[in-house]
Amino acid sequence: MAIDIKKTRRIFQMSNNNGKTIDLIDPNPAMTISEVSEFHSATHPQLLNSSYEETESNGDLLITFKTVAGTKG
């Protein structure tokens, strides 16, 4: 009996200001989720103050960044 080892794929997503979901690449599977967030913050600065939620979907790990909307003044 052979054992099939399947590597879990990480899928990163975030919502933009219009509520649309944006898929983000996984730059390196060895990076932590915080490092991935920091990597993508160069083009999506709202990730600097975000949290994340992990769920499993079809054997993949779905990581959704939740941005904190703030107001000035």
Backbone as JSON Lines, residues from 0, in Angstrom:
{"i":0,"aa":"M","n":[0.84,-1.17,0.0],"ca":[0.0,0.0,0.0],"c":[0.89,1.24,0.0]}
{"i":1,"aa":"A","n":[0.71,2.07,-0.99],"ca":[1.5,3.3,-1.1],"c":[0.77,4.44,-0.39]}
{"i":2,"aa":"I","n":[1.56,5.26,0.24],"ca":[1.01,6.45,0.91],"c":[1.22,7.63,-0.02]}
{"i":3,"aa":"D","n":[0.14,8.34,-0.28],"ca":[0.2,9.52,-1.15],"c":[0.32,10.75,-0.27]}
{"i":4,"aa":"I","n":[1.46,11.43,-0.36],"ca":[1.68,12.65,0.41],"c":[1.43,13.84,-0.49]}
{"i":5,"aa":"K","n":[0.49,14.66,-0.08],"ca":[0.13,15.83,-0.87],"c":[0.48,17.08,-0.08]}
{"i":6,"aa":"K","n":[1.21,17.96,-0.71],"ca":[1.6,19.2,-0.06],"c":[0.43,20.18,-0.12]}
{"i":7,"aa":"T","n":[0.13,20.79,1.02],"ca":[-0.96,21.76,1.09],"c":[-0.53,23.04,0.4]}
{"i":8,"aa":"R","n":[-1.39,23.51,-0.49],"ca":[-1.13,24.76,-1.2],"c":[-1.73,25.91,-0.39]}
{"i":9,"aa":"R","n":[-0.99,27.0,-0.28],"ca":[-1.5,28.18,0.41],"c":[-2.03,29.15,-0.63]}
{"i":10,"aa":"I","n":[-3.25,29.64,-0.4],"ca":[-3.88,30.63,-1.27],"c":[-4.12,31.88,-0.43]}
{"i":11,"aa":"F","n":[-3.56,32.99,-0.88],"ca":[-3.7,34.26,-0.15],"c":[-4.69,35.15,-0.88]}
{"i":12,"aa":"Q","n":[-5.57,35.77,-0.1],"ca":[-6.56,36.68,-0.66],"c":[-6.73,37.89,0.26]}
{"i":13,"aa":"M","n":[-7.2,38.97,-0.35],"ca":[-7.58,40.16,0.42],"c":[-8.69,40.87,-0.34]}
{"i":14,"aa":"S","n":[-9.41,41.74,0.32],"ca":[-10.45,42.53,-0.34],"c":[-9.94,43.93,-0.57]}
{"i":15,"aa":"N","n":[-10.28,44.5,-1.73],"ca":[-9.88,45.88,-1.99],"c":[-10.96,46.81,-1.45]}
{"i":16,"aa":"N","n":[-10.81,48.1,-1.7],"ca":[-11.76,49.09,-1.18],"c":[-13.16,48.93,-1.75]}
{"i":17,"aa":"N","n":[-13.29,48.31,-2.91],"ca":[-14.6,48.11,-3.54],"c":[-15.24,46.79,-3.12]}
{"i":18,"aa":"G","n":[-14.59,46.05,-2.23],"ca":[-15.14,44.78,-1.78],"c":[-14.82,43.6,-2.69]}
{"i":19,"aa":"K","n":[-14.02,43.83,-3.73],"ca":[-13.61,42.75,-4.63],"c":[-12.47,41.96,-4.01]}
{"i":20,"aa":"T","n":[-12.48,40.65,-4.23],"ca":[-11.42,39.8,-3.71],"c":[-10.24,39.81,-4.65]}
{"i":21,"aa":"I","n":[-9.06,40.0,-4.08],"ca":[-7.81,40.0,-4.85],"c":[-7.0,38.78,-4.42]}
{"i":22,"aa":"D","n":[-6.57,37.99,-5.39],"ca":[-5.7,36.85,-5.12],"c":[-4.26,37.34,-5.1]}
{"i":23,"aa":"L","n":[-3.51,36.91,-4.1],"ca":[-2.11,37.28,-3.96],"c":[-1.26,36.03,-4.12]}
{"i":24,"aa":"I","n":[-0.1,36.16,-4.76],"ca":[0.77,35.01,-4.95],"c":[1.44,34.62,-3.63]}
{"i":25,"aa":"D","n":[1.83,33.39,-3.53],"ca":[2.64,32.92,-2.41],"c":[4.09,33.02,-2.87]}
{"i":26,"aa":"P","n":[4.82,34.06,-2.44],"ca":[6.17,34.28,-2.96],"c":[7.16,33.17,-2.61]}
{"i":27,"aa":"N","n":[6.95,32.52,-1.47],"ca":[7.85,31.46,-1.04],"c":[7.13,30.65,0.04]}
{"i":28,"aa":"P","n":[6.9,29.36,-0.19],"ca":[6.21,28.54,0.8],"c":[6.9,28.49,2.16]}
{"i":29,"aa":"A","n":[8.19,28.82,2.21],"ca":[8.92,28.81,3.48],"c":[8.65,30.07,4.3]}
{"i":30,"aa":"M","n":[8.06,31.11,3.68],"ca":[7.78,32.36,4.39],"c":[6.6,32.16,5.34]}
{"i":31,"aa":"T","n":[6.63,32.86,6.47],"ca":[5.49,32.86,7.37],"c":[4.39,33.73,6.77]}
{"i":32,"aa":"I","n":[3.2,33.64,7.32],"ca":[2.09,34.46,6.83],"c":[2.39,35.94,7.05]}
{"i":33,"aa":"S","n":[3.02,36.27,8.15],"ca":[3.4,37.67,8.41],"c":[4.41,38.17,7.39]}
{"i":34,"aa":"E","n":[5.35,37.32,7.0],"ca":[6.33,37.71,5.99],"c":[5.67,37.9,4.62]}
{"i":35,"aa":"V","n":[4.69,37.07,4.3],"ca":[3.95,37.23,3.04],"c":[3.19,38.55,3.05]}
{"i":36,"aa":"S","n":[2.56,38.86,4.17],"ca":[1.84,40.12,4.31],"c":[2.78,41.3,4.12]}
{"i":37,"aa":"E","n":[3.95,41.24,4.73],"ca":[4.94,42.31,4.59],"c":[5.44,42.4,3.15]}
{"i":38,"aa":"F","n":[5.64,41.27,2.49],"ca":[6.07,41.25,1.09],"c":[5.07,41.98,0.2]}
{"i":39,"aa":"H","n":[3.78,41.7,0.38],"ca":[2.75,42.31,-0.46],"c":[2.39,43.73,-0.04]}
{"i":40,"aa":"S","n":[2.86,44.17,1.13],"ca":[2.53,45.53,1.59],"c":[3.18,46.61,0.73]}
{"i":41,"aa":"A","n":[4.17,46.25,-0.08],"ca":[4.77,47.23,-0.99],"c":[3.76,47.72,-2.02]}
{"i":42,"aa":"T","n":[2.86,46.84,-2.44],"ca":[1.83,47.23,-3.41],"c":[0.45,47.38,-2.77]}
{"i":43,"aa":"H","n":[0.28,46.82,-1.59],"ca":[-1.0,46.91,-0.86],"c":[-0.7,47.35,0.58]}
{"i":44,"aa":"P","n":[-0.43,48.65,0.8],"ca":[-0.01,49.12,2.12],"c":[-1.02,48.85,3.24]}
{"i":45,"aa":"Q","n":[-2.27,48.64,2.9],"ca":[-3.26,48.36,3.94],"c":[-2.99,47.03,4.65]}
{"i":46,"aa":"L","n":[-2.14,46.19,4.09],"ca":[-1.79,44.93,4.73],"c":[-0.91,45.13,5.97]}
{"i":47,"aa":"L","n":[-0.3,46.3,6.1],"ca":[0.54,46.55,7.27],"c":[-0.26,46.51,8.57]}
{"i":48,"aa":"N","n":[-1.53,46.85,8.52],"ca":[-2.38,46.85,9.71],"c":[-3.51,45.82,9.58]}
{"i":49,"aa":"S","n":[-3.19,44.68,9.01],"ca":[-4.24,43.68,8.78],"c":[-4.08,42.49,9.72]}
{"i":50,"aa":"S","n":[-5.15,41.76,9.84],"ca":[-5.13,40.46,10.51],"c":[-5.44,39.43,9.43]}
{"i":51,"aa":"Y","n":[-5.44,38.17,9.78],"ca":[-5.76,37.16,8.78],"c":[-6.59,36.04,9.4]}
{"i":52,"aa":"E","n":[-7.25,35.34,8.52],"ca":[-8.11,34.21,8.91],"c":[-7.73,33.03,8.03]}
{"i":53,"aa":"E","n":[-7.56,31.86,8.64],"ca":[-7.2,30.65,7.9],"c":[-8.4,29.71,7.83]}
{"i":54,"aa":"T","n":[-8.68,29.22,6.64],"ca":[-9.71,28.2,6.46],"c":[-9.17,27.17,5.46]}
{"i":55,"aa":"E","n":[-9.75,25.99,5.49],"ca":[-9.35,24.95,4.55],"c":[-10.41,24.84,3.47]}
{"i":56,"aa":"S","n":[-9.98,24.76,2.22],"ca":[-10.9,24.67,1.1],"c":[-10.33,23.7,0.07]}
{"i":57,"aa":"N","n":[-11.02,22.6,-0.15],"ca":[-10.6,21.59,-1.13],"c":[-9.16,21.12,-0.91]}
{"i":58,"aa":"G","n":[-8.74,20.97,0.32],"ca":[-7.39,20.52,0.62],"c":[-6.35,21.62,0.6]}
{"i":59,"aa":"D","n":[-6.73,22.83,0.23],"ca":[-5.83,23.98,0.21],"c":[-6.06,24.81,1.46]}
{"i":60,"aa":"L","n":[-5.04,25.54,1.86],"ca":[-5.16,26.45,2.99],"c":[-5.43,27.84,2.45]}
{"i":61,"aa":"L","n":[-6.6,28.38,2.75],"ca":[-7.0,29.7,2.28],"c":[-6.73,30.71,3.4]}
{"i":62,"aa":"I","n":[-5.86,31.66,3.13],"ca":[-5.52,32.71,4.09],"c":[-6.09,34.02,3.56]}
{"i":63,"aa":"T","n":[-7.03,34.58,4.32],"ca":[-7.69,35.81,3.92],"c":[-7.24,36.93,4.84]}
{"i":64,"aa":"F","n":[-6.64,37.95,4.25],"ca":[-6.21,39.1,5.03],"c":[-7.41,40.01,5.25]}
{"i":65,"aa":"K","n":[-7.61,40.39,6.48],"ca":[-8.7,41.3,6.87],"c":[-8.08,42.65,7.22]}
{"i":66,"aa":"T","n":[-8.37,43.63,6.4],"ca":[-7.8,44.96,6.63],"c":[-8.69,45.75,7.59]}
{"i":67,"aa":"V","n":[-8.06,46.61,8.33],"ca":[-8.75,47.45,9.3],"c":[-8.94,48.82,8.67]}
{"i":68,"aa":"A","n":[-10.19,49.17,8.42],"ca":[-10.48,50.48,7.84],"c":[-10.55,51.49,8.97]}
{"i":69,"aa":"G","n":[-9.86,52.58,8.78],"ca":[-9.86,53.61,9.81],"c":[-10.28,54.95,9.21]}
{"i":70,"aa":"T","n":[-10.53,55.91,10.1],"ca":[-10.86,57.25,9.64],"c":[-9.91,58.22,10.3]}
{"i":71,"aa":"K","n":[-9.64,59.29,9.63],"ca":[-8.81,60.35,10.19],"c":[-9.69,61.4,10.86]}
{"i":72,"aa":"G","n":[-9.16,61.92,11.91],"ca":[-9.84,63.05,12.52],"c":[-10.83,62.66,13.46]}
